[in-house]
């Protein structure tokens, strides 16, 4: 499967009226993906990319993407652990916190 960069992948685009009419946290679209080491060796996981509505630092409606990953197989006693990882983009301490 050819992986397109986000600027060329239509999945990452949503019309402004769709973003504005979706409640914060609402899913605009989702797709199942197959993550692979070096794009060759698949991992033993199920994964989805989700484009959802949120607000920027000025309160404007925007869309962003997250990836959900779930291990395959039976969950251990007590269930799977949850890990959340966020990357800050467009932030600079020298610029007062926002670029």
MMTF fields as JSON, N, C-alpha, C and O atoms, coordinates in Angstrom:
{
  "mmtfVersion": "1.0.0",
  "mmtfProducer": "UNKNOWN",
  "numBonds": 395,
  "numAtoms": 396,
  "numGroups": 99,
  "numChains": 1,
  "numModels": 1,
  "chainsPerModel": [1],
  "groupsPerChain": [99],
  "chainIdList": ["A"],
  "bondAtomList": [4, 2, 8, 6, 12, 10, 16, 14, 20, 18, 24, 22, 28, 26, 32, 30, 36, 34, 40, 38, 44, 42, 48, 46, 52, 50, 56, 54, 60, 58, 64, 62, 68, 66, 72, 70, 76, 74, 80, 78, 84, 82, 88, 86, 92, 90, 96, 94, 100, 98, 104, 102, 108, 106, 112, 110, 116, 114, 120, 118, 124, 122, 128, 126, 132, 130, 136, 134, 140, 138, 144, 142, 148, 146, 152, 150, 156, 154, 160, 158, 164, 162, 168, 166, 172, 170, 176, 174, 180, 178, 184, 182, 188, 186, 192, 190, 196, 194, 200, 198, 204, 202, 208, 206, 212, 210, 216, 214, 220, 218, 224, 222, 228, 226, 232, 230, 236, 234, 240, 238, 244, 242, 248, 246, 252, 250, 256, 254, 260, 258, 264, 262, 268, 266, 272, 270, 276, 274, 280, 278, 284, 282, 288, 286, 292, 290, 296, 294, 300, 298, 304, 302, 308, 306, 312, 310, 316, 314, 320, 318, 324, 322, 328, 326, 332, 330, 336, 334, 340, 338, 344, 342, 348, 346, 352, 350, 356, 354, 360, 358, 364, 362, 368, 366, 372, 370, 376, 374, 380, 378, 384, 382, 388, 386, 392, 390],
  "bondOrderList": [1, 1, 1, 1, 1, 1, 1, 1, 1, 1, 1, 1, 1, 1, 1, 1, 1, 1, 1, 1, 1, 1, 1, 1, 1, 1, 1, 1, 1, 1, 1, 1, 1, 1, 1, 1, 1, 1, 1, 1, 1, 1, 1, 1, 1, 1, 1, 1, 1, 1, 1, 1, 1, 1, 1, 1, 1, 1, 1, 1, 1, 1, 1, 1, 1, 1, 1, 1, 1, 1, 1, 1, 1, 1, 1, 1, 1, 1, 1, 1, 1, 1, 1, 1, 1, 1, 1, 1, 1, 1, 1, 1, 1, 1, 1, 1, 1, 1],
  "groupList": [{"groupName": "UNK", "atomNameList": ["N", "CA", "C", "O"], "elementList": ["N", "C", "C", "O"], "formalChargeList": [0, 0, 0, 0], "bondAtomList": [1, 0, 2, 1, 3, 2], "bondOrderList": [1, 1, 2], "singleLetterCode": "X", "chemCompType": "L-PEPTIDE LINKING"}],
  "groupTypeList": [0, 0, 0, 0, 0, 0, 0, 0, 0, 0, 0, 0, 0, 0, 0, 0, 0, 0, 0, 0, 0, 0, 0, 0, 0, 0, 0, 0, 0, 0, 0, 0, 0, 0, 0, 0, 0, 0, 0, 0, 0, 0, 0, 0, 0, 0, 0, 0, 0, 0, 0, 0, 0, 0, 0, 0, 0, 0, 0, 0, 0, 0, 0, 0, 0, 0, 0, 0, 0, 0, 0, 0, 0, 0, 0, 0, 0, 0, 0, 0, 0, 0, 0, 0, 0, 0, 0, 0, 0, 0, 0, 0, 0, 0, 0, 0, 0, 0, 0],
  "groupIdList": [1, 2, 3, 4, 5, 6, 7, 8, 9, 10, 11, 12, 13, 14, 15, 16, 17, 18, 19, 20, 21, 22, 23, 24, 25, 26, 27, 28, 29, 30, 31, 32, 33, 34, 35, 36, 37, 38, 39, 40, 41, 42, 43, 44, 45, 46, 47, 48, 49, 50, 51, 52, 53, 54, 55, 56, 57, 58, 59, 60, 61, 62, 63, 64, 65, 66, 67, 68, 69, 70, 71, 72, 73, 74, 75, 76, 77, 78, 79, 80, 81, 82, 83, 84, 85, 86, 87, 88, 89, 90, 91, 92, 93, 94, 95, 96, 97, 98, 99],
  "secStructList": [7, 7, 7, 7, 7, 6, 6, 6, 7, 4, 4, 4, 7, 7, 7, 2, 2, 2, 2, 2, 2, 1, 7, 6, 6, 7, 3, 3, 3, 3, 3, 3, 3, 7, 7, 3, 3, 6, 6, 6, 3, 3, 7, 1, 3, 3, 3, 3, 3, 3, 3, 3, 3, 3, 3, 7, 6, 6, 1, 7, 3, 3, 3, 3, 3, 3, 3, 3, 3, 3, 3, 1, 1, 7, 7, 7, 6, 6, 7, 7, 7, 7, 7, 7, 7, 7, 7, 7, 7, 1, 7, 7, 4, 4, 4, 6, 6, 7, 7],
  "xCoordList": [0.836, 0.0, 0.879, 1.78, 0.622, 1.348, 0.833, -0.369, 1.74, 1.363, 1.655, 2.8, 0.612, 0.762, 1.072, 0.594, 1.865, 2.05, 0.724, -0.089, 0.498, -0.787, -1.229, -2.425, -0.319, -0.725, -1.303, -2.002, -1.017, -1.538, -2.67, -3.317, -2.906, -3.895, -5.246, -5.353, -6.284, -7.585, -8.227, -9.143, -7.76, -8.314, -8.164, -9.032, -7.08, -6.774, -7.55, -7.424, -8.334, -9.067, -10.552, -11.122, -11.158, -12.601, -13.1, -12.43, -14.259, -14.801, -15.034, -15.397, -14.824, -14.975, -16.367, -16.507, -17.408, -18.762, -18.98, -19.778, -18.275, -18.378, -17.683, -18.21, -16.515, -15.788, -16.629, -16.794, -17.158, -17.933, -19.209, -19.633, -19.826, -21.101, -20.929, -21.916, -19.697, -19.428, -19.131, -18.37, -19.728, -19.474, -18.01, -17.423, -17.405, -16.041, -15.935, -16.756, -14.926, -14.729, -15.427, -15.198, -16.282, -17.009, -16.117, -15.221, -16.378, -15.601, -16.128, -17.324, -15.238, -15.578, -15.426, -16.292, -14.329, -14.149, -13.066, -12.256, -13.077, -12.102, -11.772, -12.554, -10.588, -10.194, -9.273, -8.5, -9.366, -8.454, -7.147, -7.154, -6.035, -4.717, -3.922, -4.299, -2.835, -1.944, -0.546, 0.244, -0.232, 1.127, 2.136, 1.866, 3.297, 4.33, 5.706, 5.947, 6.591, 7.966, 8.628, 8.68, 9.131, 9.753, 8.82, 9.275, 7.504, 6.464, 6.509, 5.973, 7.142, 7.276, 6.697, 5.845, 7.155, 6.767, 5.608, 5.797, 4.4, 3.269, 3.412, 4.001, 2.868, 2.828, 1.587, 0.648, 1.567, 0.423, -0.568, -0.841, -1.093, -2.027, -3.118, -2.958, -4.204, -5.209, -5.098, -4.862, -5.268, -5.085, -6.042, -6.411, -6.431, -7.33, -6.831, -6.295, -7.004, -6.801, -8.179, -9.109, -8.295, -9.57, -9.367, -8.545, -10.123, -10.149, -11.311, -12.452, -11.035, -12.083, -12.031, -11.024, -13.13, -13.26, -12.738, -13.008, -11.994, -11.528, -11.496, -11.989, -10.939, -10.789, -9.317, -8.557, -8.918, -7.538, -7.412, -8.38, -6.231, -5.991, -6.784, -6.809, -7.432, -8.262, -9.752, -10.59, -10.082, -11.475, -12.107, -13.307, -11.316, -11.838, -11.975, -11.152, -13.01, -13.224, -12.144, -11.92, -11.48, -10.466, -10.616, -11.259, -10.018, -9.974, -8.539, -7.598, -8.379, -7.062, -7.198, -8.304, -6.066, -6.066, -5.353, -4.359, -5.872, -5.191, -5.175, -5.961, -4.286, -4.21, -4.523, -3.913, -5.48, -5.841, -5.222, -5.333, -4.572, -3.899, -4.374, -4.392, -4.759, -5.229, -4.464, -4.416, -3.863, -3.185, -4.188, -5.346, -3.742, -4.591, -4.529, -3.596, -5.527, -5.542, -6.379, -6.991, -6.385, -7.166, -6.468, -5.256, -7.249, -6.692, -6.248, -6.884, -5.171, -4.755, -5.776, -6.62, -5.695, -6.596, -6.461, -5.347, -7.559, -7.536, -7.585, -7.716, -7.48, -7.594, -6.273, -5.255, -6.316, -5.148, -4.939, -5.907, -3.719, -3.393, -3.604, -3.47, -3.928, -4.154, -2.961, -2.507, -2.461, -1.361, -1.835, -2.393, -1.616, -1.97, -0.703, 0.032, -0.454, 0.758, 0.366, -0.27, 0.734, 0.426, 1.718, 2.657, 1.739, 2.871, 2.41, 1.368, 3.182, 2.853, 3.459, 4.657, 2.64, 3.116, 2.82, 1.798, 3.683, 3.448, 3.624, 2.995, 4.47, 4.682, 6.158, 7.008, 6.449, 7.841, 7.957, 7.325, 8.757, 8.903, 9.471, 9.117, 10.351, 10.95, 9.907, 10.041, 8.876, 7.85, 6.653, 5.584, 6.832, 5.733, 4.726, 3.608, 5.113, 4.252, 3.556, 3.043, 3.521, 2.82, 3.594, 4.029, 3.761, 4.465, 3.491, 3.89],
  "yCoordList": [-1.184, 0.0, 1.245, 1.375, 2.135, 3.39, 4.351, 4.596, 4.887, 5.841, 7.243, 7.583, 8.045, 9.424, 10.353, 10.126, 11.397, 12.398, 13.12, 13.23, 13.614, 14.249, 15.33, 15.454, 16.098, 17.176, 16.644, 17.373, 15.375, 14.772, 13.773, 13.32, 13.434, 12.417, 13.081, 13.867, 12.785, 13.42, 13.101, 13.804, 12.053, 11.734, 12.91, 13.14, 13.646, 14.722, 16.005, 16.978, 16.021, 17.235, 17.051, 15.988, 18.097, 18.111, 19.509, 20.49, 19.62, 20.947, 21.751, 21.191, 23.054, 23.925, 23.808, 23.837, 23.675, 23.595, 22.295, 22.261, 21.219, 19.955, 20.105, 19.671, 20.712, 20.935, 21.81, 21.482, 22.91, 23.842, 23.22, 23.566, 22.31, 21.731, 20.496, 19.957, 20.044, 18.883, 19.369, 20.318, 18.725, 19.087, 18.809, 17.871, 19.597, 19.31, 17.862, 17.402, 17.171, 15.769, 14.816, 13.608, 15.346, 14.506, 13.984, 14.68, 12.749, 12.113, 12.579, 12.484, 13.077, 13.499, 12.317, 12.079, 11.576, 10.346, 9.503, 9.994, 8.218, 7.281, 6.229, 5.961, 5.641, 4.551, 3.603, 4.024, 2.327, 1.362, 1.412, 1.543, 1.305, 1.337, 0.11, -0.578, -0.158, -1.261, -0.698, -0.607, -0.319, 0.168, -0.95, -2.114, -0.581, -1.583, -0.978, 0.196, -1.798, -1.388, -1.145, -2.043, 0.055, 0.446, 0.212, -0.028, 0.283, 0.074, -1.316, -1.518, -2.285, -3.625, -4.691, -5.482, -4.709, -5.75, -5.269, -4.383, -5.841, -5.382, -5.771, -6.8, -4.936, -5.212, -6.031, -6.058, -6.694, -7.499, -6.619, -6.85, -5.614, -4.657, -4.32, -4.545, -3.788, -3.165, -1.666, -1.23, -0.881, 0.564, 1.319, 0.846, 2.496, 3.362, 4.786, 5.196, 5.536, 6.98, 7.614, 7.197, 8.624, 9.298, 10.801, 11.421, 11.37, 12.824, 13.337, 12.921, 14.227, 14.701, 16.214, 16.858, 16.756, 18.204, 18.568, 17.883, 19.65, 20.229, 21.745, 22.248, 22.469, 23.925, 24.276, 23.631, 25.307, 25.768, 26.647, 26.809, 27.214, 28.01, 29.312, 30.002, 29.653, 30.857, 30.522, 31.41, 29.247, 28.821, 28.536, 28.277, 28.581, 28.31, 26.809, 26.023, 26.417, 25.017, 24.559, 25.194, 23.459, 22.87, 21.349, 20.802, 20.685, 19.23, 18.789, 19.446, 17.683, 17.105, 15.584, 15.045, 14.913, 13.457, 12.82, 13.346, 11.69, 10.867, 9.436, 9.068, 8.644, 7.236, 6.416, 6.603, 5.507, 4.589, 3.231, 2.733, 2.636, 1.362, 0.396, 0.738, -0.812, -1.842, -3.135, -3.609, -3.71, -4.995, -6.071, -6.044, -7.003, -8.129, -9.189, -9.224, -10.036, -11.14, -10.821, -9.759, -11.773, -11.656, -10.717, -10.79, -9.846, -8.916, -9.69, -10.674, -9.253, -9.899, -9.61, -8.725, -10.347, -10.097, -8.628, -8.135, -7.949, -6.526, -5.633, -4.415, -6.236, -5.468, -4.902, -4.981, -4.325, -3.658, -2.326, -1.707, -1.883, -0.561, 0.478, 0.17, 1.689, 2.781, 3.72, 4.133, 4.05, 5.001, 6.119, 5.863, 7.345, 8.498, 9.312, 9.606, 9.673, 10.411, 11.559, 11.341, 12.774, 13.947, 14.664, 14.752, 15.164, 15.943, 17.386, 17.658, 18.301, 19.718, 20.258, 20.109, 20.876, 21.454, 22.949, 23.381, 23.714, 25.156, 25.867, 26.899, 25.336, 25.953, 26.24, 25.403, 27.427, 27.812, 28.619, 29.669, 28.156, 28.941, 30.33, 31.291, 30.44, 31.744, 32.682, 33.902, 32.122, 32.932, 33.2, 33.571, 33.013, 33.265, 32.107, 32.265, 30.969, 29.791, 29.453, 28.343, 30.366, 30.062, 30.643, 31.794, 29.851, 30.347, 30.96, 31.434],
  "zCoordList": [0.0, 0.0, 0.0, 0.829, -0.907, -0.988, 0.082, 0.178, 0.873, 1.916, 1.403, 1.105, 1.307, 0.836, 1.998, 3.109, 1.763, 2.814, 3.048, 2.13, 4.272, 4.585, 3.593, 3.328, 3.051, 2.14, 0.827, 0.123, 0.486, -0.738, -0.491, -1.435, 0.762, 1.115, 1.392, 2.334, 0.594, 0.794, 2.147, 2.574, 2.822, 4.143, 5.103, 5.945, 4.981, 5.915, 5.628, 6.372, 4.586, 4.213, 4.498, 4.25, 5.019, 5.248, 4.923, 5.244, 4.294, 3.992, 5.274, 6.309, 5.198, 6.368, 6.977, 8.2, 6.141, 6.703, 7.473, 8.41, 7.088, 7.83, 9.182, 10.206, 9.184, 10.436, 11.363, 12.538, 10.853, 11.678, 12.229, 13.332, 11.484, 11.923, 12.805, 13.307, 12.998, 13.853, 15.269, 15.457, 16.253, 17.653, 18.014, 17.474, 18.913, 19.357, 19.855, 20.648, 19.379, 19.718, 18.766, 18.82, 17.887, 16.95, 15.835, 15.357, 15.432, 14.366, 13.011, 12.738, 12.173, 10.811, 9.865, 9.024, 9.997, 9.231, 9.89, 10.676, 9.546, 10.118, 9.068, 8.156, 9.226, 8.338, 9.096, 9.957, 8.767, 9.344, 8.55, 7.326, 9.266, 8.633, 9.063, 10.011, 8.371, 8.71, 8.939, 7.999, 10.179, 10.448, 10.221, 10.514, 9.697, 9.417, 9.659, 9.378, 10.181, 10.408, 9.063, 8.223, 8.854, 7.588, 6.401, 5.282, 6.656, 5.64, 5.019, 3.929, 5.697, 5.143, 6.084, 5.679, 7.325, 8.275, 9.146, 9.979, 8.969, 9.771, 11.245, 11.576, 12.11, 13.541, 13.858, 13.063, 14.996, 15.413, 16.189, 17.367, 15.497, 16.093, 15.076, 13.876, 15.567, 14.716, 14.957, 16.083, 13.901, 14.046, 13.134, 12.059, 13.585, 12.834, 12.928, 13.957, 11.862, 11.893, 11.968, 11.279, 12.812, 13.03, 12.832, 13.507, 11.906, 11.708, 12.551, 12.349, 13.484, 14.383, 14.554, 14.26, 15.032, 15.246, 16.627, 17.613, 16.676, 17.927, 17.746, 16.736, 18.682, 18.576, 18.665, 19.387, 17.922, 18.045, 19.287, 20.03, 19.518, 20.729, 20.756, 21.776, 19.642, 19.583, 19.595, 19.439, 19.779, 19.829, 18.479, 18.403, 17.411, 16.07, 15.832, 16.303, 15.105, 14.761, 13.784, 12.753, 14.113, 13.241, 13.288, 14.184, 12.318, 12.316, 12.545, 12.098, 13.237, 13.449, 13.413, 13.433, 13.361, 13.214, 14.4, 14.9, 14.836, 15.827, 15.315, 14.442, 15.858, 15.505, 16.749, 17.801, 16.613, 17.691, 17.381, 16.261, 18.375, 18.19, 19.272, 20.454, 18.861, 19.781, 19.523, 18.388, 20.568, 20.375, 19.966, 20.383, 19.159, 18.783, 19.88, 20.681, 19.896, 20.852, 22.071, 22.181, 22.976, 24.205, 25.18, 25.378, 25.775, 26.761, 28.007, 28.384, 28.639, 29.885, 30.992, 30.849, 32.071, 33.198, 33.617, 33.798, 33.767, 34.105, 32.876, 32.998, 31.68, 30.443, 29.973, 30.661, 28.774, 28.217, 28.921, 29.365, 29.03, 29.578, 28.487, 27.303, 28.87, 27.924, 27.953, 29.02, 26.779, 26.645, 25.734, 24.667, 26.147, 25.327, 25.104, 26.047, 23.849, 23.49, 22.58, 21.549, 22.944, 22.139, 21.761, 22.552, 20.553, 20.071, 19.932, 19.336, 20.48, 20.374, 19.084, 18.845, 18.264, 17.004, 17.009, 17.544, 16.432, 16.337, 17.664, 17.9, 18.536, 19.849, 20.017, 19.717, 20.497, 20.688, 21.975, 22.09, 22.959, 24.188, 23.915, 24.598, 22.919, 22.585, 21.979, 22.074, 21.361, 20.729, 21.62, 21.137, 22.934, 23.857, 23.873, 24.363, 23.349, 23.413, 22.111, 21.969, 21.157, 19.91, 18.739, 18.781, 17.708, 16.515, 15.553, 14.489]
}
